Amino acid sequence: MANITISVPLVAGSLMPYITENDSYKETVLLVCGDDLRPPPRSVKITVKTESGKLMAISIPNDANSIARVTIDGAAI
């Protein structure tokens, strides 16, 4: 079970879920990378630079025994 969700707010006002907390991290990595990437990815990393210049990173493992991690300017939160 993942500790992330991915959804898309639609113009019509509804929300389309892609990944829920009931899905695995492998399903999240598969959504981003597909299933034909070789060698397989260890994780997916998403980074965002905030308006104040801070760097936020989300690391989603391709591993059922790990959890997704968030850092801000390199410090785990």
C-alpha positions as CSV (number, residue, x, y, z in Angstrom):
1,M,0.0,0.0,0.0
2,A,1.4,3.4,-1.0
3,N,1.5,6.6,0.9
4,I,0.8,8.7,-2.2
5,T,-2.0,9.5,-4.5
6,I,-2.0,10.9,-8.1
7,S,-5.1,12.4,-9.5
8,V,-6.1,14.8,-12.3
9,P,-8.6,17.6,-11.7
10,L,-10.7,17.8,-14.9
11,V,-12.1,20.9,-16.5
12,A,-15.6,19.7,-15.8
13,G,-14.9,19.8,-12.1
14,S,-14.5,16.1,-11.4
15,L,-11.3,14.4,-10.2
16,M,-9.9,11.4,-12.1
17,P,-7.7,9.2,-9.8
18,Y,-4.7,7.5,-11.4
19,I,-3.0,6.1,-8.2
20,T,-4.7,5.7,-4.8
21,E,-3.3,4.7,-1.5
22,N,-4.5,1.1,-2.2
23,D,-2.1,0.9,-5.2
24,S,1.5,-0.2,-5.0
25,Y,4.6,1.8,-5.7
26,K,5.3,-0.5,-8.6
27,E,2.0,0.6,-10.2
28,T,3.1,4.2,-9.8
29,V,6.5,3.6,-11.4
30,L,4.7,1.6,-14.2
31,L,2.4,4.6,-14.8
32,V,5.3,6.9,-15.3
33,C,7.9,4.6,-17.0
34,G,5.8,1.9,-18.7
35,D,6.8,-1.8,-18.6
36,D,9.5,-2.0,-21.3
37,L,12.3,0.1,-19.7
38,R,15.4,-2.0,-19.3
39,P,17.1,-2.1,-16.9
40,P,14.1,-1.4,-14.7
41,P,14.0,1.8,-12.7
42,R,14.9,1.8,-9.0
43,S,12.5,4.8,-8.4
44,V,10.8,7.8,-9.9
45,K,12.0,11.2,-8.6
46,I,9.8,14.3,-8.9
47,T,11.3,17.7,-8.1
48,V,9.7,21.1,-7.8
49,K,11.3,24.4,-7.2
50,T,9.1,26.7,-5.1
51,E,8.5,30.4,-5.7
52,S,10.8,31.0,-2.7
53,G,13.6,29.0,-4.3
54,K,13.4,25.9,-2.2
55,L,13.8,22.5,-3.9
56,M,11.2,19.9,-3.0
57,A,11.8,16.3,-4.1
58,I,9.6,13.2,-4.0
59,S,11.2,9.8,-4.5
60,I,8.8,6.9,-5.3
61,P,10.5,3.5,-4.9
62,N,10.0,0.6,-7.3
63,D,10.0,-1.6,-4.2
64,A,7.2,-3.0,-2.1
65,N,9.4,-2.8,1.1
66,S,10.2,0.9,0.9
67,I,8.1,4.1,1.3
68,A,7.9,7.3,-0.8
69,R,10.1,10.0,0.7
70,V,9.9,13.8,0.6
71,T,12.8,16.2,1.0
72,I,13.0,20.0,1.0
73,D,16.4,21.4,0.1
74,G,17.9,17.9,0.8
75,A,16.4,17.6,4.3
76,A,13.9,14.8,4.9
77,I,10.6,15.8,6.2
